[in-house]
Amino acid sequence: MNVSRLRSHILLGLSLLVLIVGISPALATAATTKSTSTNNVKNTANSLQVSPVRSDVTIAQGKSGKVPVYITNLTDNTVVLKAIENDFIAGDEKGTPSIILDENKYAPTHSLKRFMLPLPNVTLAAGETKEVDVTIQVPSSAQPGGYFGALRFAPASIDGSQNVNLGSSVGSLILMTVPGTYVEKMTLTNFDIQQNGGTGSNFRTPDDLQLFIRFQNQGSVQEAPFGQIQVKKGKTTVYTSKFNTEDPKQTILPDSARRWTVPLKGFGKFGKYTVSATFGYGVKGQSIDISKTVWIIPSAYIYGAIGAVILFILIIVGIIWGLKSYKRRILRHSRRRY
């Protein structure tokens, strides 16, 4: 009986060994294929370079213009690239664009792709840079305001697919303004002092204070707010910081919002401070002025104040109790005399 069981176990072990040996090459091949595919996608984006990252242009109704975009082949081989024109919208409130990858779809509003003429494939030798001119034709019926799109480059032979994902492409954003009568309206929805993610008006320490700013663009053209932020103690300016003054400035698309976090400095360990800012935007020079009061009060000061209040209350209670006791003694003494 034991010999029979031993034979059964040996046969089962040999069967499992044969199965594992047969499957292992297939698993290794699949893993290698997956890894190679992932690396190809990464290398595609890393092997191309496009500039500028963003172009801002103005083209009038009924006119056309060209936007130069430069594409560089960083590899040692000749590549054939497909030029892909897309619309994009605001992806989040940090300024990340959301590209509409489907070549048959347009943005619901402010579509630049409708005005962009199709481009042929681009052939680049190893290390070569070429200028690709994006031609934009603005019809006479176009509404004044902002329009935005993107030009992307990707290998023309990727799976023969019409929709090439972002990971396998590089691109340049184009923001266009059609001059005329358009709406410029910006609202400052948040101007908050924060520390470690919490908003307040008084803090125990001056460490890691930040100004949280959020703008809402309710107009019909992209806006680039800019300005200056100040921290004052009394009438003395203890810190100054410029806001969104780099070139090109960060923009807010129509019908969207954008937020910024600006570090604040100049605070001491105790005191009352005023954080103020003046923001400007638009071609007419619109401005927004705002200020907030901030207290820096260490915990020791708060505990000391609480202790002083409690001591004051105890003293008052003691005085009242003492006066009442004194009054009772006087009354008792008066009764004894009469």
Residue pairs with C-beta under 8 A, 6 or more apart in sequence:
41 165
41 167
41 168
42 167
44 154
44 155
44 158
44 167
44 168
44 169
45 167
45 168
45 169
45 170
46 74
47 73
47 74
47 75
47 79
48 71
48 72
48 73
48 74
48 79
48 81
48 153
48 170
49 71
49 72
49 74
49 170
50 69
50 70
50 71
50 72
50 153
50 170
50 171
50 172
51 69
51 70
51 72
51 172
52 69
52 70
52 172
53 172
53 173
54 172
54 173
54 174
54 175
54 248
55 67
55 69
55 172
55 173
55 174
55 175
56 175
56 176
56 177
56 248
57 65
57 67
57 136
57 174
57 175
57 176
57 177
58 176
58 177
58 178
58 179
59 65
59 136
59 138
59 176
59 177
59 178
60 138
60 178
60 179
61 138
61 139
61 140
61 141
61 142
61 144
61 178
61 180
62 138
62 139
62 140
63 138
64 135
64 136
64 137
64 138
65 135
65 136
65 138
66 133
66 134
66 135
66 136
67 133
67 134
67 136
67 174
68 131
68 132
68 133
68 134
69 131
69 132
69 133
69 134
69 151
69 172
70 129
70 130
70 131
70 132
71 81
71 122
71 124
71 129
71 130
71 132
71 153
71 170
72 124
72 127
72 128
72 129
73 79
73 124
73 125
73 126
73 127
73 128
73 129
74 127
75 126
76 126
76 127
77 126
78 123
78 124
78 125
78 126
79 123
79 124
79 155
80 121
80 122
80 123
80 124
80 155
80 156
80 157
81 121
81 122
81 123
81 124
81 153
81 154
81 155
81 156
82 121
82 122
82 153
82 154
82 155
82 156
82 164
83 119
83 120
83 121
83 122
83 132
83 151
83 152
83 153
84 103
84 151
84 152
84 153
84 154
84 164
84 169
84 171
85 103
85 113
85 116
85 118
85 119
85 134
85 149
85 150
85 151
85 152
86 99
86 100
86 101
86 103
86 113
86 149
86 150
86 151
86 152
86 171
87 99
87 100
87 105
87 106
87 107
87 111
87 112
87 113
87 148
87 149
87 150
88 97
88 98
88 99
88 100
88 107
88 148
88 149
88 150
88 173
89 97
89 98
89 100
89 107
89 253
89 256
90 96
90 97
90 98
90 253
90 256
90 257
90 258
91 97
91 98
92 98
93 214
93 256
93 257
93 258
93 259
94 258
94 259
95 250
95 251
95 258
97 150
97 173
99 150
99 152
99 166
99 171
100 106
100 107
101 163
101 164
101 165
101 166
102 163
103 162
103 163
106 113
106 114
107 113
107 148
109 254
109 255
110 145
110 146
110 147
110 148
110 253
110 254
111 147
111 149
112 136
112 147
112 148
112 149
112 174
112 176
113 149
115 136
115 137
115 138
115 139
115 142
115 147
115 176
116 134
116 135
116 136
116 149
116 151
117 134
117 135
117 136
117 137
119 132
119 134
119 151
121 156
122 130
122 132
122 153
124 130
132 151
134 151
134 174
136 174
136 176
138 176
138 178
142 178
143 178
143 180
143 182
143 220
144 178
144 179
144 180
144 181
144 182
144 220
144 221
145 177
145 178
145 180
145 182
145 183
145 219
145 220
145 221
145 254
146 175
146 176
146 177
146 178
146 182
146 220
146 221
146 222
146 253
146 254
147 175
147 176
147 177
147 178
148 173
148 174
148 175
148 176
148 222
148 253
149 173
149 174
149 176
150 171
150 172
150 173
150 174
151 171
151 172
151 174
152 164
152 166
152 169
152 170
152 171
152 172
153 169
153 170
153 171
154 164
154 168
154 169
154 170
155 168
158 164
158 168
175 222
175 251
177 221
177 222
182 219
182 220
182 221
183 218
183 219
183 220
183 221
184 219
184 221
184 223
184 281
184 282
184 283
184 284
184 286
185 217
185 218
185 219
186 215
186 216
186 217
186 218
186 219
186 223
186 225
186 252
186 281
186 282
186 286
186 288
187 215
187 216
187 218
188 213
188 214
188 215
188 279
188 288
188 290
189 214
189 215
189 216
189 257
190 212
190 213
190 214
190 259
191 211
191 212
191 213
191 277
191 290
191 292
192 199
192 211
192 212
192 292
193 199
193 200
193 201
193 203
193 209
193 210
193 211
193 212
193 264
193 275
193 292
193 294
194 200
194 209
194 210
194 211
194 212
194 261
195 203
195 205
195 207
195 208
195 209
195 210
196 208
199 212
201 292
201 293
201 294
201 295
202 294
202 295
202 296
202 297
203 209
203 294
203 295
203 296
203 297
204 296
204 297
204 298
204 299
204 302
205 269
205 296
205 298
206 267
206 268
206 269
206 296
209 263
209 264
209 265
209 267
209 294
210 261
210 262
210 263
210 264
211 229
211 261
211 262
211 263
211 264
211 275
211 277
212 259
212 260
212 261
213 243
213 259
213 260
213 261
213 262
213 277
214 257
214 258
214 259
214 260
215 223
215 225
215 252
215 257
215 258
215 259
216 256
216 257
217 223
217 252
217 253
217 254
217 255
217 256
217 257
217 258
218 255
219 254
220 254
221 254
222 251
222 252
222 253
222 254
223 251
223 252
223 281
223 282
224 244
224 248
224 249
224 250
224 251
224 252
224 281
225 243
225 244
225 252
225 279
225 280
225 281
225 288
226 242
226 243
226 244
226 245
226 249
226 279
226 280
226 281
227 242
227 243
227 244
227 277
227 278
227 279
227 280
227 288
228 240
228 241
228 242
228 243
228 277
228 278
229 240
229 241
229 242
229 243
229 262
229 264
229 275
229 276
229 277
230 237
230 239
230 240
230 241
230 275
230 276
230 277
231 237
231 238
231 239
231 240
231 264
231 265
231 266
231 267
231 273
231 274
231 275
232 238
232 273
232 274
232 276
233 266
233 268
233 271
233 272
233 273
233 274
234 272
238 266
238 267
238 273
239 264
239 265
239 266
239 267
241 262
241 263
241 264
243 260
243 262
243 277
243 279
244 250
244 260
250 258
250 260
252 258
264 275
266 273
267 273
267 294
267 296
268 296
269 296
269 298
270 296
270 297
270 298
270 301
271 295
271 296
272 293
272 294
272 295
273 293
273 294
273 295
273 296
274 291
274 292
274 293
274 294
275 291
275 292
275 293
275 294
276 289
276 290
276 291
276 292
277 289
277 290
277 291
278 287
278 288
278 289
279 287
279 288
279 289
279 290
280 286
280 287
280 288
281 287
281 288
